[in-house]
Amino acid sequence: MLESFDIWMLILMGFISMLYASVGHGGASGFIAVMAIWSMPTNTMRVIALALNVMVSIVSFGHYYVNKHFKWQQFYPFALASIPAAILGSTITLDPTLFKKLLGIVLLVPTIRLLGAVKLKSLQLAPVTGIIEEVQEDGSESFRIKAASAAIGGMIGFLSGLLGIGGGILLSPVILFFGWASVKETAAITALFTFANSIVGLLTQMHRWKDFAFFPEETVLLFGVVLIGGWLGSWWGSGPAQEIWIKRALALVLGIASWKLITV
């Protein structure tokens, strides 16, 4: 029978999965924060978080795709360089303390932005919106746009591999800041982006499964709870949810995760 702290961990993991999936994220950063509270080894946290990320992000993407929020032309420029960059980042091992604090600091950026503490208007750059609608007639301009998008994807991919996350928490604030897509379209983009980066990161770290810290039956239960949370969250986010509540929910969980990682 699970001890009380294990039960609370499962509850937190399911709740985080629900919140993150509602905005197209996999939840790795939140999962890592919870596992850090229970003092799990860093290598174990990265592998488990990536495995859960793969599952939650593809479920989330499925809901957003079915509800017609996904557009291929919005996605592929960011994905061009993210996969090789994620491979490179995942080969680097950080000091455990530095790893947690770096991730915590990174999480502060989207938290502040989503809370609206920094009132920045969307730049609404006409050339950049060409990424989405492909309305630019000038071929060189279109190439420049895609190159910039690939650069952004590459940087986020590298950080994703380095930190053991899918990168959705880093990509979505960028898209929303520039006004490149609506909140729900952004969620669809980041869900598939997160899935791709998480698959790459997981495959390059499979040798770390020897550090897996759960008993087999608890592992199945953990994945089951997270799967249910991800399904419910992405159903709500892709369907009846109002965008303002999606942003507030995400800001809440990112803030908690950031605080825990920096102070634990």
C-alpha positions in Angstrom: 0.0 0.0 0.0 1.3 3.5 -0.8 2.5 5.7 2.0 0.8 9.1 2.5 3.6 11.0 0.8 3.3 8.8 -2.3 -0.4 9.5 -2.5 0.1 13.2 -2.2 2.7 13.0 -4.9 0.3 11.2 -7.2 -2.4 13.8 -6.6 0.0 16.6 -7.4 1.3 14.9 -10.5 -2.2 14.4 -11.8 -3.2 18.0 -11.0 -0.1 19.3 -12.8 -0.8 17.1 -15.8 -4.3 18.5 -16.0 -3.1 22.1 -15.9 -0.2 21.8 -18.3 -2.2 19.7 -20.8 -4.9 22.4 -20.9 -2.4 24.7 -22.6 -0.7 22.1 -24.8 2.3 21.5 -22.5 3.6 18.1 -21.2 4.2 19.1 -17.6 7.9 18.0 -17.3 8.9 21.2 -15.4 6.1 20.7 -12.9 6.8 16.9 -12.6 10.4 17.7 -11.9 9.4 20.2 -9.2 7.2 17.6 -7.4 9.8 14.9 -7.6 12.4 17.4 -6.3 10.3 17.9 -3.2 10.6 14.1 -2.6 14.3 14.3 -3.2 14.5 12.0 -6.2 17.8 11.7 -8.0 18.3 14.2 -10.8 18.9 11.6 -13.5 15.7 9.7 -12.4 13.7 12.9 -12.5 14.8 13.8 -16.0 13.9 10.4 -17.4 10.5 10.1 -15.7 9.6 13.6 -16.6 10.4 13.1 -20.2 8.4 9.8 -20.4 5.4 11.5 -18.8 5.9 14.5 -21.1 5.7 12.3 -24.2 2.4 10.8 -23.0 0.7 14.0 -21.9 1.8 16.1 -24.9 0.5 13.6 -27.5 -2.8 13.4 -25.7 -3.0 17.1 -25.5 -2.1 17.5 -29.2 -4.8 15.0 -30.1 -7.5 17.0 -28.5 -6.3 20.3 -30.0 -6.0 18.7 -33.4 -9.5 17.2 -33.3 -10.8 20.6 -32.4 -9.1 22.1 -35.4 -6.6 24.4 -33.6 -3.5 23.0 -35.3 -2.0 24.4 -38.6 1.1 22.8 -40.0 2.5 26.0 -41.4 2.5 27.4 -37.8 4.5 24.5 -36.5 7.2 23.4 -38.8 9.5 26.5 -38.8 10.0 26.1 -35.1 10.7 22.3 -35.3 13.4 22.5 -38.0 16.3 23.0 -35.7 14.8 22.0 -32.3 15.3 18.2 -32.7 19.1 18.2 -33.4 19.5 20.9 -30.7 17.6 18.9 -28.2 19.9 15.9 -28.9 22.9 18.0 -28.2 21.4 19.5 -25.0 20.4 16.1 -23.6 24.0 14.9 -23.8 25.1 17.5 -21.2 24.8 16.7 -17.5 24.4 19.6 -15.1 25.2 19.7 -11.4 21.9 18.7 -9.6 21.7 21.9 -7.6 22.5 24.1 -10.6 20.0 22.1 -12.7 17.1 22.8 -10.3 17.9 26.5 -9.8 18.4 27.1 -13.5 15.1 25.6 -14.4 13.4 27.5 -11.6 14.8 30.8 -12.9 13.7 29.9 -16.5 10.2 29.3 -15.3 9.9 32.8 -13.8 9.9 34.3 -17.3 6.6 32.8 -18.6 5.1 33.1 -15.1 5.5 36.9 -15.0 4.4 37.2 -18.6 1.2 35.1 -18.1 0.3 37.0 -15.0 0.4 40.2 -16.9 2.9 41.7 -14.5 4.8 43.1 -17.5 2.4 44.8 -19.8 3.9 44.4 -23.2 1.9 44.8 -26.3 2.1 42.1 -28.9 4.5 43.3 -31.5 2.2 42.1 -34.3 5.1 42.2 -36.8 3.7 41.8 -40.3 6.8 40.0 -41.6 6.6 37.5 -38.7 3.0 36.7 -39.2 4.0 35.4 -42.6 5.2 32.3 -40.7 1.6 31.5 -40.1 -0.4 32.6 -43.1 2.4 32.4 -45.8 1.2 35.7 -47.2 4.6 37.1 -48.1 5.2 37.3 -51.8 8.9 38.0 -51.5 10.8 34.7 -51.4 13.8 36.1 -49.6 11.5 37.6 -46.9 9.8 34.3 -46.5 13.2 32.6 -46.1 14.3 35.1 -43.5 11.2 34.5 -41.5 11.6 30.7 -41.5 15.3 31.1 -40.6 14.4 33.2 -37.6 11.8 30.7 -36.5 14.3 27.9 -36.9 16.8 29.8 -34.7 14.2 30.2 -32.0 13.2 26.6 -32.2 16.9 25.6 -32.0 17.6 27.6 -28.9 14.5 26.3 -27.1 15.3 22.8 -28.3 18.8 23.0 -26.8 17.5 24.2 -23.5 14.8 21.5 -23.5 17.4 18.8 -23.9 19.6 20.4 -21.3 16.9 20.7 -18.7 15.0 17.6 -19.5 11.8 19.3 -20.5 9.8 19.5 -23.8 10.2 23.2 -24.3 6.5 24.2 -24.4 6.9 26.5 -21.5 9.5 28.4 -23.4 8.0 28.4 -26.8 4.4 29.4 -26.0 5.3 32.8 -24.4 7.4 33.7 -27.5 4.5 32.9 -29.8 2.0 34.8 -27.7 4.3 37.8 -27.2 4.6 38.3 -31.0 1.0 37.6 -31.6 1.8 34.8 -34.1 -1.2 32.7 -33.0 -4.2 32.6 -30.7 -3.9 30.9 -27.3 -5.5 27.7 -28.5 -3.4 27.6 -31.7 -0.3 28.2 -29.6 -1.3 25.2 -27.4 -1.6 23.0 -30.5 1.9 24.1 -31.7 3.6 23.6 -28.4 1.9 20.2 -27.8 3.5 18.7 -30.9 6.8 20.6 -30.3 6.9 19.3 -26.8 6.2 15.7 -28.0 9.0 15.8 -30.5 11.6 17.2 -28.2 10.6 14.9 -25.4 10.9 11.8 -27.6 14.4 12.9 -28.6 15.4 13.6 -25.0 14.1 10.3 -23.8 15.8 8.2 -26.4 19.1 9.8 -25.7 18.8 9.1 -22.0 17.5 5.5 -22.0 20.7 4.3 -20.3 19.6 6.2 -17.2 16.6 3.9 -16.7 18.8 1.9 -14.2 18.2 4.8 -11.8 14.4 4.4 -12.0 13.2 4.8 -8.4 9.6 3.5 -8.4 8.3 0.0 -7.8 6.7 -1.4 -11.0 3.1 -1.2 -9.6 3.6 2.4 -8.5 5.0 3.2 -11.9 1.9 2.0 -13.6 -0.3 3.9 -11.2 1.8 7.1 -11.7 1.4 6.9 -15.5 -2.3 6.2 -15.1 -3.0 9.2 -12.9 -1.0 11.5 -15.1 -2.7 10.2 -18.2 -6.2 10.9 -16.8 -5.1 14.3 -15.7 -3.7 15.1 -19.1 -6.8 13.9 -20.9 -9.2 15.9 -18.8 -7.0 19.1 -19.0 -6.6 19.0 -22.7 -10.3 18.2 -23.3 -11.1 21.3 -21.2 -8.4 23.5 -22.8 -9.1 22.7 -26.4 -12.9 22.9 -25.9 -14.9 24.9 -23.4 -12.1 26.8 -21.6 -11.8 30.6 -21.9 -8.3 31.7 -22.8 -7.9 34.0 -19.8 -8.4 31.1 -17.4 -6.0 28.9 -19.3 -3.3 31.6 -18.9 -4.0 32.1 -15.2 -4.0 28.3 -14.5 -0.6 28.0 -16.2 0.9 31.0 -14.4 -0.2 29.5 -11.1 1.5 26.1 -11.6 4.6 27.6 -13.2 5.0 30.0 -10.2 4.7 27.2 -7.7 7.2 25.0 -9.7 9.7 27.9 -10.0 9.5 28.7 -6.3 10.0 25.0 -5.3 12.9 24.5 -7.6 14.8 27.6 -6.5 14.2 27.1 -2.8 14.4 23.2 -2.5 
